[in-house]
């Protein structure tokens, strides 16, 4: 009986040591990732880039002003804008491997999202209760885009070869480049937030455009992003 207890004790100790070593390795990797992400940062800038301006219809570009551009040595800037002094607008750039119609690129589902374990994210607080985050790693080309949304009153809007739009009361959403892959982009809302989403394809680039309200109980018109882009 004593021998059995001693064996159980030794197995427990070894298991704890293994768990400790694995967790320390994970922690070390995360610390390195955080440092690498920090080293890749460039100073914030303000101003609407010519690339962002070209996404908005000429008659509506005056409605938009810059909040900040989050810059990096290894990926495209993430743009944070104001529209009509009432809405946040975020523009995130995704590079595609090939020039295919958007319905062949984009998949979507209704699913609760959170950060992927062990990954490092950069982020910006939007309105005191929402946060937009992304993996701050070198931009690489992807074949597909997978959108997960979670909330209420989801409606699909426009869908054609170059535009896909969604509208919902959002609790969270995420973008992955593989169905069961790492979360690349994440929006979390402490309160259900009216949101309008639009994917705009230009050649081998897809721009993910996200608009939310300053206040959780505010109203946001359906297809406001589509109208902003097309000038309708």
HELIX and SHEET records of a PDB file:
HELIX    1   1 UNK A    2  UNK A   39  1                                  38    
HELIX    2   2 UNK A   50  UNK A   53  1                                   4    
HELIX    3   3 UNK A   61  UNK A   63  5                                   3    
HELIX    4   4 UNK A  102  UNK A  105  1                                   4    
HELIX    5   5 UNK A  224  UNK A  230  1                                   7    
SHEET    1   A 7 UNK A  64  UNK A  70  0                                        
SHEET    2   A 7 UNK A  78  UNK A  83 -1                                        
SHEET    3   A 7 UNK A  87  UNK A  95 -1                                        
SHEET    4   A 7 UNK A 205  UNK A 213 -1                                        
SHEET    5   A 7 UNK A 183  UNK A 202 -1                                        
SHEET    6   A 7 UNK A 130  UNK A 134 -1                                        
SHEET    7   A 7 UNK A 122  UNK A 125 -1                                        
SHEET    1   B 8 UNK A  64  UNK A  70  0                                        
SHEET    2   B 8 UNK A  78  UNK A  83 -1                                        
SHEET    3   B 8 UNK A  87  UNK A  95 -1                                        
SHEET    4   B 8 UNK A 205  UNK A 213 -1                                        
SHEET    5   B 8 UNK A 183  UNK A 202 -1                                        
SHEET    6   B 8 UNK A 163  UNK A 176 -1                                        
SHEET    7   B 8 UNK A 145  UNK A 159 -1                                        
SHEET    8   B 8 UNK A 106  UNK A 110  1                                        
END                                                                             
